[in-house]
Amino acid sequence: MRVDRELLEKARRTPQALRSEDVLQLARQLGFAKVRQVRGHRIFRHPSLSPFNLQDAGAGRVKAWQVRCLVEAARTLRHG
């Protein structure tokens, strides 16, 4: 799956403004697969990275620090 460059750039510039659906889409595009969900915590795995957690922050958003971790994972995977 191709990584949406505009979405990745939006995640870099304003991680607090990204909607949950956009963050989930970006995670899938980067190769993360959701392995489970416990209440508001979604756990993702990637073949070459450590497990990743996304938490609801309310109002349809994800916590900004977790979006920044996802952007860093994209950089590690050389997508950004």
C-alpha positions in Angstrom: 0.0 0.0 0.0 1.3 3.5 -0.8 1.8 6.0 1.9 -0.3 9.2 1.5 2.4 11.9 1.5 -0.1 14.7 2.3 -1.4 12.7 5.3 2.1 12.0 6.5 3.0 15.7 6.2 -0.2 16.7 8.1 0.8 14.3 10.9 4.2 15.9 11.0 2.9 19.5 11.1 -0.1 19.1 13.4 -0.2 15.8 15.2 -2.9 17.0 17.6 -5.3 17.8 14.7 -5.3 14.4 13.0 -8.6 12.4 13.2 -8.5 8.8 14.5 -9.5 7.4 11.1 -6.6 9.3 9.4 -4.1 7.9 11.9 -5.4 4.4 11.5 -5.2 4.7 7.7 -1.6 6.0 8.0 -0.6 3.2 10.3 -2.0 0.6 7.8 -0.2 2.3 4.9 3.1 2.1 6.8 2.6 -1.7 7.2 1.3 -1.8 10.8 -1.4 -4.4 11.5 -3.9 -4.1 14.3 -3.6 -7.1 16.5 -6.1 -6.3 19.3 -8.1 -3.6 21.0 -8.7 -3.1 24.7 -11.2 -0.3 25.2 -9.7 2.8 23.8 -6.2 1.3 23.2 -5.4 -0.2 19.8 -2.3 -2.3 19.6 -0.5 -2.5 16.2 2.5 -4.6 15.1 5.0 -4.2 12.3 7.3 -7.0 11.1 10.5 -4.9 11.7 9.4 -2.5 14.5 8.2 -2.9 18.1 4.5 -3.0 18.9 2.7 0.3 18.7 -0.2 1.7 20.8 -2.8 4.3 19.8 -5.2 5.7 22.4 -8.3 7.8 22.0 -7.8 11.3 23.2 -11.5 12.3 22.8 -13.3 14.2 20.1 -12.3 11.6 17.5 -8.6 12.3 17.9 -5.5 10.2 18.9 -3.0 11.4 21.4 -0.5 13.7 19.7 2.6 12.1 21.2 1.5 8.8 19.7 1.1 10.4 16.3 4.6 11.8 16.6 5.8 8.2 17.3 4.1 7.0 14.2 5.8 9.8 12.2 9.1 8.7 13.6 8.4 5.1 12.6 7.7 6.4 9.1 11.1 8.0 9.1 12.7 4.8 10.3 11.0 2.9 7.5 12.3 5.6 5.1 8.8 6.9 4.1 9.5 10.4 5.2 
